[in-house]
Amino acid sequence: MTDCTKSFEHFLLWERASRDSLDVKRIYIDMAGDLVSGVVLSQIVYWHLPSREEKSRLQVEKEGELWLAKGRADWWEECRISPKQADRALDVLKGKGLIEVKLFKFGAAPTKHIRLIHENFLRAWEEQLLSRGNGTPPEGNGGPDFYQRSKSISPKGENPISTEGENRTSQKGKMDFPETGRSLTETTPEITTAAANGGKLGVGPRDSGPDSAAACLVDELCSHGVSTAVARKLASKKPDTCRRYLDYLPFAEIKTSKGAWLSNAIRDEYGPPAGYEKARTRAEGEERAKSETERQNAQRRHEISIRREKREKLRAEYRQMEKSHGEAFTAFNRYVENERAKASRIVVHLSEGRREEYLQAFDEPERRLELFEGWVKERGGIPFEGERSLPSG
């Protein structure tokens, strides 16, 4: 047997056993309109699905919703989509109303947060099913069956050629993506890590607890090129420092490799990169500006509500006065005519048509209500004898 034949047989064995693959349903490509956008939609759907333990994979909560927080570079690590392609795909999906994208601070840097708009997504999914002639969508959960299943080709359930960091295989037609990088759902406080299964990267959440957090931290360090032995040592001795430098990593000036930089930075506790400080300052400024805007909007809504309430009370008083036709009504009509006479002296420079239009407006209900408000304020809300007290301004 030649070396070439042996190499090809080894390739065939690897090809059958490799878990380094992406499984994407064609319907997502049809819904998105192109292959790249379909792969991104497929990945977003995966993160929105419950785990086998029926737990949510999304743990980042903002504005009362759960979000998938994902940096531009994370798409390449997960499904070989470049940042530019990811930006375009998100714009396509947002334009179709399938997702909502907002920028929030994640860790210390502003990061895109993504969530499915469930009503629009399910409507588009049902339309695609019906257009294919698949009939009525399945009953039950009101949506696709998204549960992940793992399979092994080895009789003992082991992968005969297993490479550290490879993904699990999945059932035909099911999505099975790695939880690599700092992506964004299984979280420690404000930090998401790769889910860990038996010390290897794979799909699905781990149980919570110190051991799980440590294993996830080791996996995340390894995903950036730190050796397993070094990662375990650093995660054991300096867990908080590890997380801090994982936050710094996107802003670091890498001269050798990410793994080497992380190992040295954590061990020697480098200072934060300049880019990190700038991003943090910018994010904090944006948060402050957002909070101030929200405060101003809330105050504006409150003031509008108060004005509306006063207006309605004033309207009710005016109707009551108009209905009674008492002294107050007569006095108010004299006030209106006096105001009309003042206005006629002011608008003499206007054309005859414009002047007539301006003066006739004094008989319009809203204009009379404005005049009534001024009239009440002028008199301090003092009532006429025999009539109900009018409100003060």
C-alpha positions in Angstrom: 0.0 0.0 0.0 1.5 3.3 -1.1 1.9 6.3 1.2 -0.7 8.2 -1.0 -3.3 5.4 -0.4 -2.6 5.4 3.3 -3.0 9.1 3.4 -6.3 9.0 1.5 -7.6 6.2 3.8 -6.6 8.3 6.8 -8.4 11.3 5.2 -11.5 9.1 4.7 -11.4 8.1 8.4 -11.0 11.7 9.4 -13.8 12.8 7.1 -16.2 10.3 8.6 -15.3 11.1 12.2 -14.7 14.8 12.0 -17.0 17.0 14.0 -15.7 20.2 12.4 -18.9 20.9 10.4 -21.9 23.2 10.1 -25.4 21.9 9.6 -27.8 24.5 8.2 -31.4 23.9 7.3 -32.1 25.1 3.8 -35.3 26.8 4.9 -33.2 29.4 6.8 -31.3 30.2 3.6 -34.7 30.6 1.8 -36.0 32.8 4.6 -32.9 35.0 4.6 -32.5 35.1 0.8 -28.9 34.2 0.5 -26.4 31.6 1.8 -24.4 33.8 4.2 -27.4 35.4 5.7 -29.0 32.0 6.0 -26.0 30.7 8.0 -26.1 33.7 10.3 -29.8 33.2 10.8 -29.3 29.5 11.5 -26.7 30.4 14.2 -28.9 33.0 15.8 -31.8 30.5 15.9 -29.5 28.0 17.6 -28.7 30.4 20.4 -32.4 31.1 20.9 -33.2 27.4 21.4 -33.6 25.7 24.7 -30.9 23.2 25.7 -31.5 19.5 26.2 -32.1 20.4 29.9 -34.8 22.9 28.7 -32.7 25.9 29.9 -32.3 29.1 27.9 -28.9 29.5 26.3 -29.4 33.3 26.3 -28.4 34.9 29.6 -27.8 38.5 28.6 -30.9 40.6 29.6 -31.4 44.1 28.4 -34.6 46.2 28.2 -36.7 43.2 29.4 -35.5 40.9 26.6 -32.9 38.2 26.3 -30.2 38.9 23.7 -27.3 37.2 21.9 -24.2 39.4 22.3 -21.7 38.7 19.6 -18.7 40.6 18.4 -17.9 41.0 14.7 -14.9 38.7 14.9 -16.8 35.9 16.7 -18.7 35.0 13.5 -15.4 33.9 11.9 -14.5 31.6 14.8 -18.0 30.0 14.8 -18.9 29.7 11.1 -16.1 31.2 9.0 -18.1 34.4 8.1 -16.0 37.5 7.9 -16.9 40.7 9.9 -18.0 42.5 6.8 -20.2 39.5 5.7 -21.7 39.4 9.2 -22.5 43.1 9.1 -24.2 42.7 5.8 -26.1 39.5 6.9 -27.4 41.2 10.0 -28.6 44.2 7.9 -30.4 41.8 5.6 -32.1 39.9 8.4 -33.0 43.2 10.2 -34.4 44.5 6.9 -36.7 41.4 6.6 -37.9 42.0 10.2 -36.5 38.7 11.4 -34.2 40.1 14.1 -33.6 43.2 16.2 -30.0 44.5 16.6 -29.0 47.0 19.3 -25.7 48.2 20.6 -25.1 47.7 24.4 -22.0 47.6 26.5 -20.8 44.0 26.9 -18.0 43.5 29.4 -16.4 46.9 28.8 -16.9 47.4 25.1 -20.0 48.3 23.0 -21.1 45.1 21.3 -24.0 44.2 18.9 -26.8 42.4 20.7 -29.2 40.4 18.6 -32.6 38.8 19.3 -35.1 37.0 17.1 -38.4 38.8 16.6 -40.4 35.6 17.2 -43.7 36.6 15.6 -42.0 37.7 12.3 -39.7 34.7 12.3 -42.4 32.1 12.8 -44.6 33.8 10.2 -41.8 33.7 7.6 -41.0 30.1 8.6 -44.6 29.0 8.1 -44.8 30.8 4.8 -41.7 28.9 3.6 -43.2 25.6 4.7 -46.4 26.2 2.9 -44.7 27.4 -0.2 -42.8 24.1 -0.4 -46.1 22.2 -0.2 -45.2 20.8 3.2 -48.8 21.5 4.5 -49.7 22.9 7.8 -46.8 23.6 10.2 -46.5 20.9 13.0 -48.5 21.4 16.1 -47.1 21.4 19.6 -44.5 24.0 20.3 -45.8 26.4 17.6 -42.4 26.3 15.8 -39.7 24.1 14.4 -38.3 21.2 16.4 -34.9 22.6 17.3 -33.5 20.1 19.8 -29.9 19.0 19.2 -28.8 15.4 19.1 -25.3 14.1 19.1 -24.2 11.0 17.3 -20.9 9.1 17.1 -19.7 6.7 14.4 -17.6 4.8 16.8 -19.1 1.6 18.3 -18.1 2.7 21.8 -19.5 6.2 21.2 -15.9 7.7 21.0 -14.5 9.7 18.2 -11.6 7.7 16.7 -9.9 10.8 15.5 -10.7 13.6 17.9 -9.1 17.0 17.7 -9.2 19.4 20.6 -11.8 22.0 19.9 -13.8 20.1 17.3 -17.6 20.3 17.3 -20.0 17.6 18.1 -21.7 16.0 15.1 -25.5 16.4 14.9 -28.5 14.7 13.4 -29.1 15.2 9.7 -30.6 18.6 9.1 -30.0 19.9 12.7 -27.7 22.8 13.5 -24.6 22.0 15.5 -22.3 24.9 16.1 -19.4 25.3 18.5 -19.7 27.5 21.5 -16.3 29.1 20.9 -14.7 32.5 21.6 -16.5 35.0 23.9 -19.9 34.3 22.5 -22.4 35.5 24.4 -25.0 33.4 26.0 -23.7 31.1 28.7 -22.4 33.8 31.0 -20.5 34.5 34.1 -21.3 38.2 35.1 -21.3 40.1 31.8 -18.9 37.5 30.3 -20.0 34.6 28.1 -17.8 31.6 27.6 -17.7 28.5 25.5 -19.8 25.7 26.9 -17.6 22.8 28.1 -18.2 19.1 27.9 -15.7 16.8 29.4 -13.0 19.4 28.8 -13.7 19.8 25.1 -15.6 22.4 23.3 -19.1 21.3 22.3 -22.7 22.3 22.0 -25.0 22.7 25.0 -24.8 24.4 28.4 -23.1 23.0 31.4 -24.6 22.9 34.9 -23.8 26.0 37.0 -21.3 25.9 39.8 -17.6 26.6 40.5 -16.3 23.6 38.6 -18.4 24.5 35.6 -17.2 28.1 35.6 -13.6 27.0 35.9 -14.0 24.5 33.0 -15.6 27.2 30.8 -12.8 29.6 31.6 -10.2 26.9 30.7 -12.0 26.3 27.4 -12.1 29.9 26.6 -8.4 30.4 27.2 -7.7 27.3 25.1 -9.9 28.6 22.3 -7.5 31.6 22.0 -4.4 29.4 21.8 -3.3 29.0 25.5 -2.2 25.4 26.1 -4.4 23.2 28.3 -1.9 22.9 31.1 -1.2 26.6 31.3 -4.9 27.5 31.0 -5.8 25.2 33.9 -3.0 26.6 36.0 -4.0 30.2 35.3 -7.7 29.6 35.7 -7.1 27.9 39.0 -4.8 30.6 40.5 -6.1 33.8 38.8 -9.7 33.3 37.6 -10.7 37.0 37.9 -7.4 38.1 36.2 -8.1 35.7 33.4 -11.5 37.1 32.7 -10.1 40.6 32.8 -7.5 39.9 30.2 -10.0 38.1 28.0 -11.8 41.4 28.0 -8.6 43.2 27.1 -7.8 40.7 24.3 -9.8 42.4 21.4 -7.8 45.6 22.1 -4.3 44.1 22.6 -1.5 44.7 20.1 -0.5 41.1 19.4 3.1 40.6 18.3 3.3 36.8 18.5 0.0 35.0 19.0 -3.2 35.5 21.1 -2.3 32.5 23.3 1.2 33.8 24.0 -0.1 37.3 24.8 -2.8 36.0 27.1 -0.4 33.7 29.0 2.2 36.5 29.5 -0.4 39.2 30.2 -2.2 37.1 32.9 1.0 35.9 34.5 2.7 39.4 34.6 -0.6 41.3 34.9 0.0 43.8 32.1 -1.8 47.1 32.2 -5.0 47.5 30.1 -4.4 48.3 26.4 -5.1 51.9 25.2 -7.8 50.8 22.9 -9.6 49.1 25.8 -9.6 52.3 27.9 -10.9 54.3 25.0 -13.7 51.8 24.3 -14.6 51.7 28.0 -14.7 55.5 28.2 -16.7 55.7 25.0 -19.1 53.0 26.2 -19.5 54.7 29.6 -20.2 58.0 27.8 -22.8 56.4 25.6 -24.4 54.8 28.7 -24.5 58.1 30.5 -25.9 59.8 27.3 -28.5 57.1 27.0 -29.5 57.4 30.6 -29.8 61.2 30.3 -31.9 60.9 27.2 -34.2 58.4 28.9 -34.5 60.7 31.9 -35.3 63.7 29.7 -37.8 61.6 27.7 -39.5 60.4 30.9 -39.6 64.0 32.2 -41.1 65.2 28.9 -43.7 62.5 29.0 -44.6 63.4 32.5 -45.0 67.1 31.6 -47.1 66.2 28.6 -49.3 64.0 30.8 -49.7 66.8 33.3 -50.6 69.3 30.6 -53.0 66.9 29.0 -54.7 66.3 32.3 -55.0 70.1 33.0 -56.3 70.6 29.5 -59.0 68.0 30.0 -60.1 69.6 33.3 -60.1 73.0 31.6 -62.2 71.6 28.8 -64.7 70.2 31.2 -65.0 73.6 33.0 -65.5 75.4 29.7 -68.3 73.0 28.7 -69.9 73.4 32.0 -69.7 77.2 31.7 -71.0 77.2 28.1 -73.9 74.9 29.1 -74.9 77.2 32.0 -75.0 80.4 30.0 -74.5 82.4 33.2 -72.6 85.5 34.1 -69.3 83.8 33.5 -70.2 82.8 30.0 -71.3 86.4 29.2 -68.1 87.8 30.7 -66.0 85.3 28.8 -67.6 86.3 25.5 -66.8 89.9 26.2 -63.2 88.9 26.8 -63.1 87.1 23.5 -64.4 90.1 21.6 -61.9 92.4 23.3 -59.1 90.0 22.3 -60.4 89.9 18.7 -60.4 93.7 18.6 -56.8 93.8 19.8 -55.8 91.2 17.2 -57.6 93.2 14.4 -55.3 96.2 15.1 -52.2 94.0 15.0 -53.0 92.2 11.7 -53.8 95.3 9.6 -50.7 94.7 7.5 -52.0 91.3 6.3 -54.0 90.8 3.2 -57.8 91.0 3.6 -58.2 87.2 3.2 -55.5 86.4 5.7 -56.8 88.9 8.1 -60.3 87.5 7.9 -59.0 84.0 8.4 -57.0 85.0 11.4 -60.0 86.7 13.1 -62.4 84.0 12.3 -60.2 81.5 14.2 -61.4 83.2 17.4 -64.6 81.2 17.0 -62.8 77.8 16.6 -63.3 75.5 19.7 -59.6 75.0 20.3 -58.9 78.8 20.0 -61.7 79.5 22.4 -60.3 77.0 24.9 -56.9 78.8 24.7 -58.6 82.1 25.4 -60.6 80.5 28.2 -57.4 79.4 29.8 -55.9 82.9 29.6 -59.2 84.4 30.9 -59.2 82.0 34.0 -55.5 82.7 34.7 -56.1 86.5 34.5 -58.9 86.2 37.1 -57.0 83.8 39.4 -59.8 81.3 39.1 -62.2 83.6 41.1 -65.8 82.5 40.4 -68.8 84.6 39.6 -71.6 84.8 42.1 -73.9 81.8 41.8 -71.6 79.7 39.7 -69.2 76.8 40.3 -65.6 77.7 41.1 -63.4 77.8 38.0 -59.9 76.3 38.1 -56.8 78.5 38.5 -54.0 78.2 36.0 
